Amino acid sequence: MKLLNPVLPPHTVRAARLQAVVLDWAGTTVDFGSLAPVYTLQKVFAQAGLALSDAQARRDMGLPKKEHIRAILSSPAVDDVWRTRHGHAANDADVEELYHQFIPLQLACLAERSALIPGVLEAVQNFRKRGLKIGSTTGYTRAMLDVLLEQSAQAGYVPDCSLAPEDVGAGRPHPFMLYEIVVRLRVYPMPAIVKFGDTPADIQEGLNAGCWAVGVAGTGNGIGLAREEFAKLPAHERRARLEQSRTELQSTGAHFVIDTLADAGAVLDEIDLRLRSQPAIG
């Protein structure tokens, strides 16, 4: 397994081995293609008179949802249409109104689009066999996360600790959810933790916390299609989407990029090897 980012997490306390993994939700563990947030964002913006493209909805995926809406509105193309439709640049009141409309629509959508991605249960079982604790972070609200937790528990996936941005005061790319997971799970130091996710915001969250950051390229935002739709694409189109997704995560600074969580074992082996061979700094 090739290390993509040579800048390893700094640490003054030696991490003898991995202690925990922290997993994203949509596009990493549930909702292949990360479709639920895109569907809801497009519906909300359509109600405001804007036809939001997939690319526009996905550009800032992984951020807390209010900040995601704000980021969409700040893009030049959306800003131009908003000014034409509404006679002014989008302001905080507009963000709040769109977010207010987003919440119930997303809650309803999650009930239909939160199936576990194939291979996740097996990956989680392997994490447990390694003695790893399992945390999760998200850009969804706590109420939305609770829906995912309930449905995932029925399917057999139960993280040890799951946090939303409002639980700690800020979401990605800030590292605060990861810091709180460290406290609650009693794992230390930060390089003993691996953050997995399918968006640049996930990678930035892990890097900012001083964790290992591993991109998941083949099941989420970079693919942007349901599993069945992706499988029906011609082989060259599947390869192109996958390569573009890998490149985006690598360019964000991921230490490793894998296609699915089912591929995580080799990465964890490599990280454990590096931890054992790395002396502490300071």
Secondary structure, DSSP 8 states (H G I E B T S, - for coil): ---S-------SS---S--EEEE-SBTTTBSTT-HHHHHHHHHHHHHTT----HHHHHTTTTS-HHHHHHHHHHSHHHHHHHHHHHSS---HHHHHHHHHHHHHHHHHHHTTS--B-TTHHHHHHHHHHTT-EEEEE-SS-HHHHHHHHHHHHHHT---SEEE-HHHHT--TTSSHHHHHHHHHHT--SGGGEEEEESSHHHHHHHHHHTSEEEEE-SSSTTT-S-HHHHHHS-HHHHHHHHHHHHHHHHHHT-SEEESSGGGHHHHHHHHHHHHHH-----
